[in-house]
């Protein structure tokens, strides 16, 4: 183990993630309190034992207690104890960061050494397994991401996900297709903070929270068009192996993004929902064409005949974005023929919004659920603020 290499690796990690390094320094006295106390007690006992041995040797050989030999022995014992104490203080640093930083063309994966495994025998961080040699639990509290890969029914949930949900005291966002994580861990997570289960289809049997993605889009913001396009991209799923539908998926995204822009910039906040989006997409072709014409007018191609309500007065950049989104779909919406088929394809892209539970779950946003987007709500072991005001568990049950 090399102190220089460990220090260099630590400095590189701190430069890449300065917030982690700062909070690590601030929390170090609390995280390593047991180790610090143990080192101090061990060195004190060692010093007393060596000093008594020195006094016994001086008495046995009849040496002068104030002589040069006695003084040299005291200084030697003191120096050795100090060096041992310093070594024990930096030992965790060496165990965690003393790894080779040389590149390996064919990969560098290997089994952990005994020292590396021992460095994970900590009381803090995410539970990643158990040391087969010592039987101790292994945890990781560093800045890197963790990935567990295993076949179906081999214990990923029982062995890692559920134990961490039951005892990890900071904010967690859990994608839970089967709903079993929420059913098992919701009550225990409630001891750490608020628990929100976003379950529009009633998979878990628990009361569903609510989250409206349109609440996060600021009609005054400079990223208005980008935010609407991002949401449209999330609503339209590009299924693997369906390259033939790629063109129609992109058209669906363009149409949905344009209608989202129109909803956000012209409707009052209570109506800005995914349910409104689906209502607009399922309008009769002639009515939808009229709506798209109104979108073009909003972008400057036409003039309004009356002063719009207060919520409709938006920056010109937003109106121009709505106007640019309208012309392309408008030219492809005849009342029959191929255009009707294209419109039906676009509607199928958001057919998940037709479920009875989706409008209720997406009609509003829980205040604490939205706090996950703030600094204090990030799911990180170093965000102490995650305990105050942010959810302990936000479980999403997808369709």
C-alpha positions as CSV (number, residue, x, y, z in Angstrom):
1,X,0.0,0.0,0.0
2,X,1.4,3.5,-0.9
3,X,0.4,6.6,0.9
4,X,1.4,8.8,-2.1
5,X,-0.8,6.8,-4.5
6,X,-3.7,6.8,-2.1
7,X,-3.4,10.6,-1.6
8,X,-3.2,11.1,-5.3
9,X,-6.3,9.0,-5.9
10,X,-8.2,10.9,-3.1
11,X,-7.3,14.3,-4.6
12,X,-8.5,13.1,-8.1
13,X,-11.8,12.0,-6.6
14,X,-12.2,15.2,-4.6
15,X,-11.6,17.3,-7.8
16,X,-14.3,15.3,-9.6
17,X,-16.8,15.6,-6.8
18,X,-15.9,18.6,-4.5
19,X,-19.3,18.5,-2.6
20,X,-18.7,14.9,-1.6
21,X,-15.2,15.9,-0.4
22,X,-16.4,18.9,1.6
23,X,-19.2,16.9,3.3
24,X,-16.9,14.0,3.9
25,X,-14.5,16.3,5.8
26,X,-17.3,17.8,7.8
27,X,-18.9,14.4,8.7
28,X,-15.6,12.6,9.2
29,X,-15.5,13.2,13.0
30,X,-18.9,11.5,13.3
31,X,-18.4,8.7,10.8
32,X,-15.0,7.7,12.2
33,X,-15.6,8.5,15.8
34,X,-15.3,4.8,16.9
35,X,-12.1,4.4,14.9
36,X,-10.6,7.5,16.3
37,X,-11.5,6.6,19.9
38,X,-10.2,3.0,19.3
39,X,-6.8,4.3,18.0
40,X,-6.4,6.7,20.9
41,X,-7.2,4.1,23.5
42,X,-4.9,1.5,21.8
43,X,-1.9,3.8,21.6
44,X,-2.4,4.9,25.3
45,X,-2.5,1.3,26.4
46,X,0.6,0.5,24.2
47,X,2.5,3.5,25.6
48,X,1.7,2.5,29.2
49,X,2.7,-1.1,28.6
50,X,6.0,-0.2,26.9
51,X,6.8,2.4,29.6
52,X,6.2,-0.2,32.4
53,X,8.5,-2.7,30.5
54,X,11.2,0.0,30.3
55,X,10.9,0.7,34.0
56,X,11.1,-3.0,34.8
57,X,14.2,-3.3,32.6
58,X,15.8,-0.3,34.4
59,X,15.0,-1.9,37.8
60,X,16.2,-5.3,36.8
61,X,19.6,-4.1,35.4
62,X,20.0,-1.5,38.1
63,X,20.2,1.4,35.8
64,X,19.8,5.1,36.7
65,X,16.2,6.2,36.1
66,X,17.4,9.7,35.0
67,X,20.3,8.4,33.0
68,X,20.8,8.6,29.2
69,X,19.6,5.0,28.7
70,X,16.3,5.7,30.4
71,X,15.8,9.0,28.6
72,X,16.6,7.4,25.3
73,X,14.1,4.7,26.0
74,X,11.3,7.1,26.9
75,X,11.9,9.1,23.7
76,X,12.1,6.0,21.6
77,X,8.8,4.6,23.0
78,X,7.1,8.0,22.5
79,X,8.2,8.2,18.9
80,X,7.2,4.7,18.1
81,X,3.8,5.1,19.6
82,X,3.2,8.4,17.7
83,X,4.3,6.7,14.4
84,X,1.9,3.8,15.1
85,X,-0.9,6.2,15.9
86,X,-0.4,8.1,12.7
87,X,-0.3,4.9,10.7
88,X,-3.5,3.7,12.2
89,X,-5.2,7.0,11.5
90,X,-4.3,6.9,7.7
91,X,-5.0,3.2,7.4
92,X,-8.6,3.7,6.3
93,X,-7.4,6.1,3.6
94,X,-4.9,3.6,2.3
95,X,-7.5,0.8,2.3
96,X,-10.0,2.8,0.3
97,X,-7.9,4.8,-2.1
98,X,-4.7,2.8,-2.6
99,X,-5.5,1.3,-6.0
100,X,-3.6,1.3,-9.3
101,X,-4.5,4.2,-11.7
102,X,-2.7,2.7,-14.7
103,X,-4.8,2.1,-17.8
104,X,-5.6,-1.4,-18.9
105,X,-6.6,-1.9,-22.5
106,X,-8.4,-5.2,-21.8
107,X,-10.1,-4.1,-18.6
108,X,-9.0,-4.0,-14.9
109,X,-11.8,-6.0,-13.2
110,X,-10.6,-8.4,-10.5
111,X,-11.6,-9.8,-7.2
112,X,-11.1,-7.5,-4.2
113,X,-8.0,-8.0,-2.0
114,X,-8.4,-8.7,1.8
115,X,-7.5,-5.1,2.5
116,X,-10.1,-3.7,0.0
117,X,-12.8,-6.0,1.5
118,X,-11.9,-4.9,5.0
119,X,-12.3,-1.3,4.0
120,X,-15.9,-2.0,3.2
121,X,-16.6,-3.4,6.7
122,X,-18.2,-0.1,7.8
123,X,-21.4,1.0,9.5
124,X,-22.2,3.7,6.9
125,X,-23.3,3.6,3.3
126,X,-25.3,1.2,1.1
127,X,-25.3,-2.5,2.0
128,X,-23.7,-4.4,-0.9
129,X,-23.2,-7.9,0.6
130,X,-21.4,-9.9,3.2
131,X,-17.7,-10.9,3.3
132,X,-17.6,-14.7,2.8
133,X,-14.4,-15.0,4.9
134,X,-15.4,-12.9,7.9
135,X,-19.2,-13.0,7.7
136,X,-19.3,-9.2,8.2
137,X,-21.6,-6.9,6.2
138,X,-20.0,-4.9,3.5
139,X,-21.1,-1.3,2.8
140,X,-20.1,1.4,0.4
141,X,-20.4,5.2,1.1
142,X,-18.2,6.6,-1.7
143,X,-19.2,8.8,-4.7
144,X,-19.3,6.1,-7.3
145,X,-22.4,4.5,-8.7
146,X,-23.4,0.9,-7.8
147,X,-24.7,-1.7,-10.2
148,X,-26.0,-5.1,-9.4
149,X,-26.5,-7.6,-12.3
150,X,-28.0,-11.1,-11.8
151,X,-30.5,-13.3,-13.4
152,X,-34.2,-13.3,-12.5
153,X,-35.2,-14.7,-9.1
154,X,-31.6,-14.8,-7.7
155,X,-32.1,-12.4,-4.8
156,X,-31.3,-8.9,-6.1
157,X,-34.3,-7.5,-4.3
158,X,-34.2,-9.6,-1.1
159,X,-30.4,-9.3,-0.8
160,X,-29.7,-5.7,-1.6
161,X,-32.7,-3.5,-2.5
162,X,-35.1,-4.3,0.3
163,X,-32.4,-4.3,3.1
164,X,-31.2,-0.9,2.0
165,X,-34.8,0.5,1.8
166,X,-35.4,-0.7,5.4
167,X,-32.4,0.9,6.9
168,X,-31.0,3.6,4.6
169,X,-31.8,6.9,6.4
170,X,-31.7,9.3,3.5
171,X,-34.0,10.1,0.5
172,X,-34.6,7.3,-2.0
173,X,-36.3,7.2,-5.4
174,X,-37.3,3.6,-6.2
175,X,-38.7,2.4,-9.6
176,X,-40.9,-0.5,-8.4
177,X,-42.6,-2.3,-11.3
178,X,-44.1,-5.0,-9.0
179,X,-44.9,-2.8,-6.1
180,X,-43.3,-5.2,-3.6
181,X,-40.7,-2.8,-2.5
182,X,-43.3,-0.2,-1.5
183,X,-45.5,-2.8,0.2
184,X,-42.6,-4.1,2.3
185,X,-40.6,-0.9,3.1
186,X,-43.2,1.9,3.2
187,X,-44.0,1.6,6.9
188,X,-40.3,1.4,7.9
189,X,-39.4,4.3,5.6
190,X,-42.0,6.4,7.3
191,X,-39.7,6.5,10.3
192,X,-37.2,8.5,8.3
193,X,-39.6,10.9,6.6
194,X,-42.5,11.2,4.3
195,X,-43.3,8.3,2.0
196,X,-44.9,8.9,-1.4
197,X,-46.0,5.9,-3.5
198,X,-46.9,7.0,-7.1
199,X,-49.2,4.1,-8.1
200,X,-51.9,5.1,-10.6
201,X,-52.8,1.5,-11.4
202,X,-53.3,0.3,-7.8
203,X,-50.6,-2.3,-7.9
204,X,-49.4,-1.9,-4.3
205,X,-52.8,-1.5,-2.7
206,X,-51.5,1.7,-1.0
207,X,-52.9,5.2,-1.4
208,X,-51.3,6.8,-4.5
209,X,-49.4,10.1,-4.4
210,X,-49.7,12.6,-7.2
211,X,-47.2,14.1,-9.6
212,X,-48.0,16.4,-12.5
213,X,-44.9,16.7,-14.8
214,X,-46.3,19.9,-16.3
215,X,-46.0,21.7,-13.0
216,X,-42.3,21.6,-13.4
217,X,-42.4,23.5,-16.7
218,X,-42.1,27.3,-16.3
219,X,-44.0,29.2,-19.0
220,X,-41.7,32.1,-18.4
221,X,-38.5,30.1,-18.5
222,X,-35.9,30.2,-21.2
223,X,-36.0,26.4,-21.4
224,X,-39.7,26.2,-22.0
225,X,-39.4,24.6,-25.5
226,X,-36.7,22.2,-24.3
227,X,-38.7,21.1,-21.3
228,X,-41.8,20.4,-23.4
229,X,-39.7,18.4,-25.9
230,X,-38.1,16.4,-23.0
231,X,-41.5,15.5,-21.7
232,X,-42.7,14.6,-25.1
233,X,-39.7,12.4,-25.6
234,X,-40.5,10.6,-22.3
235,X,-44.1,10.0,-23.3
236,X,-43.3,8.5,-26.7
237,X,-41.5,5.2,-26.2
238,X,-39.0,4.2,-28.8
239,X,-39.3,0.4,-28.6
240,X,-36.2,-1.6,-29.5
241,X,-36.4,-3.5,-32.7
242,X,-39.1,-1.2,-34.2
243,X,-36.8,0.9,-36.5
244,X,-39.7,1.2,-39.0
245,X,-41.6,3.4,-36.5
246,X,-38.8,5.8,-35.8
247,X,-40.1,8.4,-38.3
248,X,-43.6,8.3,-36.9
249,X,-42.3,8.5,-33.3
250,X,-40.4,11.7,-34.2
251,X,-43.6,13.1,-35.7
252,X,-45.5,12.1,-32.6
253,X,-42.9,13.9,-30.4
254,X,-43.2,17.0,-32.5
255,X,-47.0,17.1,-32.3
256,X,-47.1,16.3,-28.6
257,X,-44.4,18.9,-27.8
258,X,-46.3,21.6,-29.7
259,X,-49.5,20.9,-27.9
260,X,-47.7,20.8,-24.5
261,X,-46.3,24.2,-25.3
262,X,-49.8,25.5,-26.2
263,X,-51.2,24.1,-23.0
264,X,-48.5,25.5,-20.7
265,X,-48.6,29.0,-22.3
266,X,-52.4,29.4,-22.7
267,X,-54.1,27.4,-20.0
268,X,-54.5,28.2,-16.3
269,X,-52.4,26.1,-13.9
270,X,-55.3,23.9,-12.9
271,X,-55.8,22.6,-16.5
272,X,-52.1,22.0,-17.3
273,X,-52.2,18.2,-17.0
274,X,-51.6,15.1,-19.0
275,X,-55.3,14.5,-19.1
276,X,-55.7,17.8,-21.0
277,X,-53.0,16.7,-23.4
278,X,-54.9,13.5,-24.2
279,X,-58.1,15.5,-24.6
280,X,-56.4,17.7,-27.2
281,X,-55.0,14.7,-29.1
282,X,-58.4,13.0,-29.3
283,X,-60.2,15.9,-30.7
284,X,-61.9,15.5,-34.1
285,X,-59.4,16.1,-36.9
286,X,-61.2,19.3,-38.0
287,X,-61.2,20.6,-34.4
288,X,-57.6,19.7,-33.9
289,X,-56.7,21.5,-37.1
290,X,-58.4,24.6,-35.8
291,X,-56.4,24.3,-32.6
292,X,-53.2,24.1,-34.5
293,X,-54.2,27.1,-36.5
294,X,-54.6,28.9,-33.3
295,X,-51.2,27.8,-32.2
296,X,-49.8,29.3,-35.4
297,X,-51.6,32.6,-34.6
298,X,-50.1,32.5,-31.1
299,X,-46.6,32.4,-32.7
300,X,-47.3,35.5,-34.7
301,X,-48.8,34.2,-38.0
302,X,-52.2,35.6,-37.0
303,X,-53.5,38.3,-34.7
304,X,-55.8,37.7,-31.7
305,X,-59.1,39.6,-31.8
306,X,-59.2,40.2,-28.1
307,X,-56.9,40.7,-25.2
308,X,-55.9,37.2,-23.8
309,X,-56.4,36.4,-20.1
310,X,-53.5,37.1,-17.7
311,X,-52.2,33.5,-17.8
312,X,-52.0,33.7,-21.6
313,X,-49.6,36.7,-21.7
314,X,-46.2,35.0,-22.2
315,X,-42.8,36.0,-23.5
316,X,-42.5,36.2,-27.3
317,X,-39.9,33.4,-27.2
318,X,-42.6,31.0,-25.9
319,X,-45.2,32.1,-28.4
320,X,-42.7,31.7,-31.3
321,X,-41.9,28.2,-30.1
322,X,-45.6,27.3,-30.1
323,X,-46.0,28.8,-33.6
324,X,-43.0,26.8,-34.9
325,X,-44.5,23.6,-33.6
326,X,-47.8,24.0,-35.3
327,X,-47.3,24.2,-39.1
328,X,-45.7,20.8,-39.7
329,X,-48.5,18.7,-38.1
330,X,-51.2,21.0,-39.5
331,X,-50.2,20.0,-43.0
332,X,-50.7,16.4,-42.2
333,X,-54.2,16.3,-40.6
334,X,-56.8,15.7,-43.4
335,X,-60.1,14.5,-42.1
336,X,-59.6,11.1,-43.7
337,X,-57.0,8.9,-45.4
338,X,-53.4,8.6,-44.4
339,X,-53.5,11.7,-42.2
340,X,-56.2,10.1,-40.0
341,X,-54.0,7.0,-39.6
342,X,-51.0,9.2,-38.6
343,X,-53.1,10.9,-36.0
344,X,-54.3,7.6,-34.6
345,X,-50.7,6.5,-34.3
346,X,-49.9,9.7,-32.3
347,X,-52.8,9.2,-30.0
348,X,-51.6,5.6,-29.3
349,X,-48.3,7.1,-28.1
350,X,-50.2,8.5,-25.0
351,X,-52.8,5.8,-24.6
352,X,-51.3,5.1,-21.1
353,X,-52.9,8.4,-20.0
354,X,-56.3,6.9,-20.7
355,X,-56.3,4.7,-17.5
356,X,-58.7,5.9,-14.9
357,X,-55.9,6.2,-12.3
358,X,-53.5,8.3,-14.4
359,X,-55.6,11.5,-14.4
360,X,-55.8,11.4,-10.6
361,X,-52.1,10.6,-10.1
362,X,-51.0,13.3,-12.6
363,X,-53.5,16.1,-11.8
364,X,-51.4,17.7,-9.2
365,X,-48.0,17.4,-7.5
366,X,-47.3,16.6,-3.9
367,X,-45.2,19.4,-2.4
368,X,-42.7,17.1,-0.7
369,X,-42.5,14.9,-3.8
370,X,-41.4,18.0,-5.8
371,X,-38.6,18.7,-3.3
372,X,-36.7,15.7,-4.7
373,X,-35.5,18.1,-7.4
374,X,-33.8,20.3,-4.8
375,X,-30.4,19.9,-3.4
376,X,-31.7,18.7,0.0
377,X,-33.7,16.0,-1.6
378,X,-31.1,14.3,-3.6
379,X,-30.7,10.6,-2.8
380,X,-27.1,10.8,-1.6
381,X,-25.4,9.6,1.6
382,X,-23.7,12.9,1.9
383,X,-26.9,15.1,1.8
384,X,-27.7,15.5,5.5
385,X,-30.6,17.8,4.5
386,X,-32.4,14.8,3.0
387,X,-33.7,14.0,6.4
388,X,-35.5,17.3,6.7
389,X,-38.4,18.2,4.5
390,X,-37.8,15.7,1.7
391,X,-39.3,12.3,1.1
392,X,-37.8,9.2,2.7
393,X,-39.2,7.1,-0.2
394,X,-40.7,8.1,-3.5
395,X,-41.8,4.8,-5.1
396,X,-42.9,4.9,-8.7
397,X,-44.9,1.9,-10.1
398,X,-44.7,2.2,-14.0
399,X,-47.2,0.8,-16.4
